[in-house]
Amino acid sequence: MQQINLGDIVVDVVQKDIKHLHLSVYPPTGRVKIAAPERMNIDTIRIYAISKLDWIRKQQAKQRAQEREAPRDYLTRESHYYLGKRYLLKVIERDAAPAVLLKQRTIELYVRPGADRAKKQEVLDSWYRQQLKDMVPAYISKWEKKMGVSVVEFAVKKMRTKWGTCNAGAARIWLNLELAKKPSQCIEYIVVHEMTHLLERSHNARFVAYMDKFLPQWRQHKDELNKLPVSHVDWGY
């Protein structure tokens, strides 16, 4: 891996078998990485990085200013969120298959005796994933009719820097697992955003016009989502 120094910004450069440049700014500290084609000249990559300096600085400032959740230990009476609402975790050990049960004010986490933090997180993350998988198809069906598009497949996974992504060619969308913790209107906004990429791949004026047409209040949902605390994760590469 090479590095490019641009004053106070250090850019990690990884060259691999790809066709285009990809620039990423990683939370929480705003580390910068460029993935570039194997044979691309380093000076060409430097010029590209310089052209993106303003965008890099804006992303870094936004990430560093965003409130972050405290690290989670998965202990009883610890705060956890689901669909934007705060719940108290209740850890219950039993000699049976792990499970999660949502109550009015608590999330009951059932684990085998002696389960460590990693196992508790695995069980709760699996539950969050299933909740998204259960609720998102209704959003997709609703907006397929309104937008005149078709989603072939959607999936849920942990993401480093985005709430969602779309492979327009395959008509496939991915959603960030963390969305299960956010209000339902924010989840629906991300679904609409990614489905709009089936009509326009870039974030250009045409894309914005589609968003204004289909979901006029999308900016409000975007601001709400971006103001909410994000999980305490130091993303690696």
C-alpha positions in Angstrom: 0.0 0.0 0.0 1.3 3.5 -0.9 0.4 6.8 0.7 -0.2 10.3 -0.8 0.4 13.3 1.5 -1.8 16.3 0.8 -0.9 18.7 3.5 -2.7 17.6 6.6 -4.5 14.7 4.8 -2.8 11.3 4.2 -4.4 9.2 1.6 -3.9 5.4 1.5 -3.7 4.0 -2.0 -4.4 0.4 -2.8 -4.0 -0.7 -6.4 -5.8 -3.8 -7.6 -7.6 -5.4 -10.5 -10.4 -2.8 -11.0 -11.4 -0.5 -13.8 -12.2 2.8 -11.9 -11.0 4.8 -9.0 -12.9 4.5 -5.7 -12.5 7.1 -3.0 -13.7 6.3 0.6 -13.6 8.3 3.9 -13.9 6.0 6.9 -15.5 6.9 10.2 -15.0 7.7 12.9 -11.7 9.6 12.3 -12.0 10.3 8.6 -9.3 8.1 7.3 -9.0 8.3 3.5 -8.5 5.5 1.0 -8.3 5.3 -2.7 -8.6 2.0 -4.6 -7.1 2.4 -8.0 -6.5 0.2 -11.1 -3.2 -1.7 -10.9 -1.4 0.1 -13.7 -2.6 3.6 -13.0 0.3 6.1 -12.5 0.6 7.4 -8.9 0.7 11.0 -10.2 -2.7 10.5 -11.9 -4.1 9.2 -8.6 -2.6 12.2 -6.8 -4.3 14.6 -9.2 -7.6 12.8 -8.6 -7.2 13.1 -4.9 -6.5 16.8 -5.1 -9.6 17.3 -7.2 -11.6 15.7 -4.4 -10.0 17.6 -1.4 -13.1 19.8 -0.7 -15.3 16.7 -0.6 -12.9 14.8 1.6 -12.7 17.7 4.1 -16.5 17.9 4.3 -16.9 14.2 4.9 -14.2 14.2 7.6 -15.8 17.2 9.3 -19.2 15.5 9.2 -17.9 12.2 10.6 -15.9 13.8 13.4 -18.8 15.9 14.5 -21.4 13.1 14.5 -22.5 11.8 17.9 -21.4 8.3 18.5 -22.9 5.7 20.8 -20.9 4.4 23.8 -19.4 1.0 23.3 -21.9 -1.8 24.1 -21.0 -4.6 26.6 -24.4 -6.4 26.2 -25.2 -6.3 29.9 -28.6 -6.1 31.6 -30.0 -2.5 31.8 -27.8 -1.3 29.0 -29.5 0.9 26.4 -30.2 -0.5 22.9 -32.3 0.9 20.1 -34.9 -0.5 17.7 -36.8 1.5 15.1 -35.6 4.7 16.8 -36.9 3.8 20.3 -34.7 3.2 23.3 -35.0 -0.1 25.1 -33.2 -1.6 28.2 -31.5 -4.9 27.6 -32.3 -7.8 29.8 -29.9 -10.7 29.5 -31.3 -14.0 30.5 -29.2 -17.2 30.6 -30.8 -20.5 29.9 -29.8 -23.9 28.5 -31.6 -23.5 25.2 -31.2 -22.0 21.8 -30.4 -18.2 21.8 -33.4 -15.9 21.2 -34.5 -12.3 21.4 -37.9 -11.1 22.6 -39.1 -7.5 22.2 -41.2 -6.2 25.1 -42.7 -2.8 25.7 -39.6 -1.3 27.4 -37.1 -4.0 27.2 -35.2 -6.3 24.7 -34.9 -9.7 26.3 -31.7 -11.5 25.1 -31.7 -15.2 25.8 -28.3 -16.8 25.7 -26.7 -20.0 27.0 -24.9 -19.8 30.4 -21.4 -18.2 30.1 -22.0 -16.6 26.7 -19.4 -13.9 26.1 -19.9 -10.4 24.7 -19.2 -11.5 21.1 -21.8 -14.2 21.2 -24.4 -11.8 22.7 -23.7 -9.3 19.9 -24.0 -12.1 17.3 -27.4 -13.1 18.6 -28.7 -9.5 18.8 -27.3 -8.6 15.4 -29.0 -11.7 13.9 -32.3 -10.5 15.3 -31.8 -7.0 14.0 -31.0 -8.5 10.5 -34.2 -10.6 10.6 -36.3 -7.6 11.6 -35.1 -5.7 8.5 -35.6 -8.7 6.3 -39.2 -8.9 7.5 -40.1 -5.3 7.1 -38.3 -4.2 4.0 -40.2 -6.3 1.4 -43.3 -4.3 2.1 -41.5 -1.0 1.4 -40.0 -2.5 -1.8 -43.3 -3.7 -3.1 -44.9 -0.3 -2.3 -42.3 1.7 -4.2 -41.9 -0.7 -7.1 -45.5 0.2 -8.0 -45.0 3.9 -7.5 -41.7 4.1 -9.3 -42.2 1.5 -12.0 -39.0 -0.4 -11.2 -38.3 -3.9 -10.0 -35.9 -5.0 -7.3 -34.5 -8.5 -8.0 -32.9 -9.0 -4.6 -32.1 -7.2 -1.4 -29.8 -8.1 1.4 -28.7 -6.8 4.8 -25.1 -6.4 5.9 -22.8 -4.4 8.0 -21.4 -1.4 6.0 -18.5 0.9 6.8 -19.6 4.2 5.3 -23.0 3.9 3.7 -26.6 3.3 4.8 -27.3 1.4 1.6 -25.9 0.6 -1.9 -27.4 -0.4 -5.2 -26.2 -2.5 -8.1 -28.4 -1.0 -10.8 -27.3 -3.5 -13.4 -28.4 -6.5 -11.3 -31.3 -4.6 -9.7 -30.0 -5.5 -6.3 -29.8 -3.4 -3.2 -28.0 -3.8 0.2 -29.0 -2.1 3.4 -26.9 -1.4 6.4 -27.7 -3.5 9.5 -27.6 -0.4 11.6 -30.8 0.8 10.0 -32.8 -1.6 12.2 -32.0 0.8 15.1 -33.4 3.9 13.2 -36.9 5.2 12.9 -39.1 3.5 10.2 -39.3 6.6 8.1 -35.5 6.7 7.8 -35.5 3.0 6.7 -38.1 3.7 4.1 -36.1 6.8 2.9 -33.0 4.7 2.3 -35.0 2.1 0.5 -36.4 4.8 -1.8 -33.0 6.3 -2.3 -31.4 3.0 -3.4 -34.4 2.1 -5.6 -34.1 5.5 -7.3 -30.7 4.4 -8.4 -32.5 1.9 -10.7 -33.7 5.0 -12.6 -30.5 7.1 -12.3 -27.2 5.8 -11.1 -25.6 9.1 -10.2 -26.5 11.6 -7.5 -27.2 14.3 -10.2 -30.0 16.7 -10.8 -32.1 14.0 -12.4 -31.7 11.8 -9.3 -32.7 14.7 -7.0 -35.8 15.4 -9.3 -36.9 11.7 -8.9 -36.5 11.9 -5.1 -38.5 15.1 -5.0 -41.2 13.5 -7.1 -41.5 10.2 -5.2 -40.6 11.3 -1.6 -40.9 15.1 -1.3 -39.9 15.1 2.4 -36.7 13.0 1.8 -34.4 15.8 2.9 -36.1 15.9 6.3 -35.6 12.1 6.7 -32.0 12.4 5.5 -31.3 15.1 8.1 -33.0 13.1 10.8 -30.9 10.0 10.0 -27.6 11.9 9.9 -28.3 13.6 13.2 -28.9 10.3 15.1 -26.0 8.7 16.9 -24.1 6.1 15.0 -22.6 2.9 16.4 -19.3 3.0 18.2 -17.2 1.3 15.6 -13.6 2.1 14.5 -13.9 0.9 11.0 -10.8 -0.8 9.5 -10.1 -1.2 5.9 
